[in-house]
Amino acid sequence: MFTIRSATHADVPSLTAFGARIFRETFGPHNRPEDLAAYLDDAYSEDRQRSELDDPARSTLVADSASGIVGFAQLHAAYTPDCVTGPAPIEVLRFYVDPQWHGRGLAPVLMDAVLSEAQSRQARTLWLGVWERNPRAIAFYLKRGFQDVGSHEFLLGQDRQTDRVMVLAIG
């Protein structure tokens, strides 16, 4: 069993550890350790997590179980690539589910919470970047109705990678 809620400052240590662990487990085997370390040092410091929670352009949702955080998602209303042409866009900046929870219904429920949060922010277009070498995630997003509309660059340390940009009309 799990619940979905908005993250608070009390979650900072857990979010930091969970996000770094999931990112490392998912992308570590496919990347140079120095690039991974550089990215994680920046993206998953407690100071960074705290400032992201304070950013009014972001919403962070947490999925909790009895054992702690098992998933989280973050929306960000800011930069939008040119290939995202729908009205009132908002980005799903992060969408992480603990592998132990894959196939147990958490990801669809968390995505439904993301959609609700996006709509509460008057967004009409949901978009995200997903690494082109992450077929499981791409398949999930396609199943949820997202469409591939292009690509953009993602910098992991010094490695320039390609993310597929996917969009979903929600308005």
C-alpha positions as a Markdown table, in Angstrom:
| # | Residue | x | y | z |
|---|---|---|---|---|
| 1 | Met | 0.0 | 0.0 | 0.0 |
| 2 | Phe | 1.2 | 3.5 | -0.7 |
| 3 | Thr | -0.1 | 7.1 | -0.6 |
| 4 | Ile | 0.7 | 10.1 | -2.7 |
| 5 | Arg | 1.3 | 13.5 | -1.2 |
| 6 | Ser | 3.2 | 16.8 | -1.6 |
| 7 | Ala | 6.8 | 16.8 | -0.5 |
| 8 | Thr | 7.9 | 18.9 | 2.5 |
| 9 | His | 11.2 | 20.0 | 3.9 |
| 10 | Ala | 11.1 | 17.0 | 6.3 |
| 11 | Asp | 11.4 | 14.8 | 3.1 |
| 12 | Val | 14.7 | 16.5 | 2.0 |
| 13 | Pro | 17.1 | 13.8 | 3.3 |
| 14 | Ser | 14.9 | 10.9 | 2.0 |
| 15 | Leu | 14.3 | 12.6 | -1.4 |
| 16 | Thr | 18.0 | 13.2 | -1.7 |
| 17 | Ala | 18.9 | 9.6 | -1.0 |
| 18 | Phe | 16.1 | 8.1 | -3.0 |
| 19 | Gly | 16.6 | 10.2 | -6.1 |
| 20 | Ala | 20.3 | 9.6 | -6.2 |
| 21 | Arg | 19.8 | 5.8 | -5.6 |
| 22 | Ile | 17.2 | 5.4 | -8.4 |
| 23 | Phe | 19.2 | 7.6 | -10.8 |
| 24 | Arg | 22.4 | 5.6 | -10.1 |
| 25 | Glu | 20.7 | 2.2 | -10.4 |
| 26 | Thr | 18.9 | 3.2 | -13.6 |
| 27 | Phe | 21.7 | 5.1 | -15.4 |
| 28 | Gly | 24.9 | 4.1 | -13.7 |
| 29 | Pro | 25.6 | 0.9 | -15.6 |
| 30 | His | 25.4 | 2.9 | -18.9 |
| 31 | Asn | 27.5 | 5.9 | -18.1 |
| 32 | Arg | 31.0 | 6.8 | -16.9 |
| 33 | Pro | 31.3 | 7.0 | -13.1 |
| 34 | Glu | 32.8 | 10.5 | -13.2 |
| 35 | Asp | 29.9 | 11.8 | -15.3 |
| 36 | Leu | 27.4 | 10.1 | -13.0 |
| 37 | Ala | 29.1 | 11.5 | -9.9 |
| 38 | Ala | 29.2 | 15.0 | -11.2 |
| 39 | Tyr | 25.5 | 14.9 | -12.0 |
| 40 | Leu | 24.5 | 13.4 | -8.7 |
| 41 | Asp | 26.6 | 15.8 | -6.7 |
| 42 | Asp | 24.7 | 18.7 | -8.3 |
| 43 | Ala | 21.2 | 17.3 | -8.7 |
| 44 | Tyr | 20.8 | 15.4 | -5.5 |
| 45 | Ser | 22.4 | 17.6 | -2.8 |
| 46 | Glu | 20.2 | 18.4 | 0.2 |
| 47 | Asp | 20.6 | 22.1 | -0.5 |
| 48 | Arg | 19.4 | 21.6 | -4.1 |
| 49 | Gln | 16.4 | 19.5 | -2.9 |
| 50 | Arg | 15.5 | 22.1 | -0.4 |
| 51 | Ser | 15.7 | 25.0 | -2.9 |
| 52 | Glu | 13.6 | 22.9 | -5.4 |
| 53 | Leu | 10.9 | 22.5 | -2.8 |
| 54 | Asp | 10.9 | 26.2 | -2.2 |
| 55 | Asp | 10.7 | 27.1 | -5.9 |
| 56 | Pro | 7.1 | 28.2 | -6.8 |
| 57 | Ala | 7.6 | 27.0 | -10.4 |
| 58 | Arg | 7.9 | 23.4 | -9.1 |
| 59 | Ser | 5.7 | 20.8 | -7.5 |
| 60 | Thr | 7.1 | 17.7 | -5.9 |
| 61 | Leu | 4.9 | 14.6 | -5.2 |
| 62 | Val | 6.1 | 11.7 | -3.1 |
| 63 | Ala | 4.8 | 8.2 | -3.0 |
| 64 | Asp | 5.1 | 6.7 | 0.5 |
| 65 | Ser | 4.8 | 3.2 | 1.8 |
| 66 | Ala | 5.4 | 1.7 | 5.2 |
| 67 | Ser | 9.1 | 1.5 | 4.3 |
| 68 | Gly | 9.4 | 5.1 | 3.2 |
| 69 | Ile | 9.6 | 6.8 | -0.2 |
| 70 | Val | 9.0 | 4.4 | -3.0 |
| 71 | Gly | 8.5 | 7.0 | -5.8 |
| 72 | Phe | 8.4 | 10.7 | -6.6 |
| 73 | Ala | 7.6 | 13.0 | -9.4 |
| 74 | Gln | 8.4 | 16.7 | -10.0 |
| 75 | Leu | 6.7 | 19.2 | -12.2 |
| 76 | His | 8.5 | 22.3 | -13.4 |
| 77 | Ala | 7.0 | 25.3 | -15.2 |
| 78 | Ala | 9.9 | 26.9 | -17.0 |
| 79 | Tyr | 11.9 | 26.1 | -20.1 |
| 80 | Thr | 10.1 | 24.4 | -22.9 |
| 81 | Pro | 11.8 | 23.1 | -26.1 |
| 82 | Asp | 10.7 | 24.3 | -29.5 |
| 83 | Cys | 9.2 | 20.9 | -30.3 |
| 84 | Val | 6.6 | 21.3 | -27.5 |
| 85 | Thr | 3.9 | 23.3 | -29.3 |
| 86 | Gly | 0.8 | 22.7 | -27.1 |
| 87 | Pro | -0.7 | 25.4 | -25.0 |
| 88 | Ala | 0.3 | 26.1 | -21.3 |
| 89 | Pro | 3.1 | 23.5 | -21.1 |
| 90 | Ile | 4.6 | 22.1 | -17.9 |
| 91 | Glu | 7.4 | 19.6 | -17.6 |
| 92 | Val | 7.5 | 16.4 | -15.8 |
| 93 | Leu | 11.1 | 17.0 | -14.7 |
| 94 | Arg | 11.4 | 13.8 | -12.6 |
| 95 | Phe | 9.3 | 10.6 | -12.4 |
| 96 | Tyr | 11.0 | 7.9 | -10.4 |
| 97 | Val | 9.6 | 4.6 | -9.1 |
| 98 | Asp | 11.6 | 2.2 | -7.0 |
| 99 | Pro | 12.2 | -1.0 | -9.1 |
| 100 | Gln | 10.7 | -3.1 | -6.3 |
| 101 | Trp | 7.4 | -1.3 | -7.1 |
| 102 | His | 7.5 | -1.8 | -10.8 |
| 103 | Gly | 4.4 | -3.7 | -12.0 |
| 104 | Arg | 2.5 | -3.1 | -8.7 |
| 105 | Gly | 0.3 | -0.2 | -9.9 |
| 106 | Leu | 2.4 | 2.7 | -8.4 |
| 107 | Ala | 3.5 | 4.3 | -11.6 |
| 108 | Pro | 0.0 | 4.8 | -13.1 |
| 109 | Val | -1.3 | 6.2 | -9.8 |
| 110 | Leu | 1.7 | 8.6 | -9.5 |
| 111 | Met | 1.1 | 9.7 | -13.1 |
| 112 | Asp | -2.5 | 10.4 | -12.3 |
| 113 | Ala | -1.4 | 12.6 | -9.4 |
| 114 | Val | 1.0 | 14.4 | -11.7 |
| 115 | Leu | -1.9 | 15.0 | -14.2 |
| 116 | Ser | -4.1 | 16.4 | -11.4 |
| 117 | Glu | -1.3 | 18.6 | -10.1 |
| 118 | Ala | -0.6 | 19.9 | -13.6 |
| 119 | Gln | -4.2 | 20.7 | -14.2 |
| 120 | Ser | -4.4 | 22.5 | -10.8 |
| 121 | Arg | -1.6 | 24.7 | -12.2 |
| 122 | Gln | -3.7 | 25.4 | -15.3 |
| 123 | Ala | -1.3 | 23.4 | -17.5 |
| 124 | Arg | -2.8 | 22.0 | -20.7 |
| 125 | Thr | 0.3 | 20.3 | -22.1 |
| 126 | Leu | 2.4 | 17.9 | -20.2 |
| 127 | Trp | 5.9 | 17.2 | -21.5 |
| 128 | Leu | 9.0 | 15.3 | -20.5 |
| 129 | Gly | 12.4 | 14.3 | -21.7 |
| 130 | Val | 13.3 | 10.6 | -21.4 |
| 131 | Trp | 16.7 | 9.1 | -22.3 |
| 132 | Glu | 16.5 | 7.5 | -25.7 |
| 133 | Arg | 18.2 | 4.4 | -24.2 |
| 134 | Asn | 15.4 | 3.8 | -21.6 |
| 135 | Pro | 12.9 | 1.6 | -23.4 |
| 136 | Arg | 10.9 | 0.7 | -20.3 |
| 137 | Ala | 10.2 | 4.4 | -19.5 |
| 138 | Ile | 9.4 | 5.2 | -23.1 |
| 139 | Ala | 7.0 | 2.3 | -23.3 |
| 140 | Phe | 5.2 | 3.5 | -20.1 |
| 141 | Tyr | 4.8 | 7.0 | -21.4 |
| 142 | Leu | 3.5 | 5.8 | -24.8 |
| 143 | Lys | 1.0 | 3.5 | -23.0 |
| 144 | Arg | -0.1 | 6.6 | -21.0 |
| 145 | Gly | -0.8 | 8.5 | -24.3 |
| 146 | Phe | 2.3 | 10.6 | -24.6 |
| 147 | Gln | 3.6 | 11.2 | -28.1 |
| 148 | Asp | 7.2 | 11.5 | -29.2 |
| 149 | Val | 7.6 | 15.0 | -30.8 |
| 150 | Gly | 11.4 | 15.4 | -31.0 |
| 151 | Ser | 14.5 | 15.5 | -28.9 |
| 152 | His | 16.7 | 17.7 | -26.8 |
| 153 | Glu | 20.1 | 17.4 | -25.2 |
| 154 | Phe | 20.7 | 16.3 | -21.6 |
| 155 | Leu | 24.1 | 16.9 | -20.1 |
| 156 | Leu | 25.2 | 14.1 | -17.7 |
| 157 | Gly | 28.5 | 15.4 | -16.3 |
| 158 | Gln | 30.5 | 16.0 | -19.5 |
| 159 | Asp | 28.5 | 13.6 | -21.6 |
| 160 | Arg | 26.0 | 15.1 | -24.0 |
| 161 | Gln | 23.1 | 12.7 | -24.3 |
| 162 | Thr | 19.8 | 12.7 | -26.3 |
| 163 | Asp | 16.4 | 12.7 | -24.6 |
| 164 | Arg | 13.3 | 12.0 | -26.5 |
| 165 | Val | 10.7 | 14.7 | -25.9 |
| 166 | Met | 7.2 | 13.4 | -25.3 |
| 167 | Val | 4.0 | 15.3 | -24.8 |
| 168 | Leu | 0.5 | 14.7 | -23.6 |
| 169 | Ala | -2.4 | 17.1 | -24.1 |
| 170 | Ile | -4.3 | 17.4 | -20.8 |
| 171 | Gly | -6.5 | 20.4 | -21.3 |
